Amino acid sequence: MTLISTMHDPQLAVAAELSNHQVPKIRIAAFCETDEMHEAVVAAATDRRMMRATVECEIGGRKTAVALYSNAPSPDLIILERQAPDDLLLEELVRLAEVCDPETRVIVIG
């Protein structure tokens, strides 16, 4: 075990903790609404620590995800970018949950 103090330089501590870790073998699907988010996901997918993960990245939000997983098994992790107001977020997540496998995790970015 390596003890890293974040008291002096938190950025250095985070870099040291993450430098030797790999993402496990999982399927990740990202549904992006902006080009910036799409580019960020594509860039992250090329990181050497992501070599065991399968990453699919599409332009489209929750509706695209619901349409896709209505007829196909969902991945281990869904990253969902959402630019709309928050008032419908829970309702949209319920619709997504209805078509996803129970083990699927979701990260909402917005």
Secondary structure, DSSP 8 states (H G I E B T S, - for coil): ------SS-HHHHHHHHHTT----S-EEEEEESSHHHHHHHHHHHTSGGGTTSEEEEEE--HHHHHHHHTSS---SEEEEE--S-GGGHHHHHHHHHHHS-TT-EEEEE-
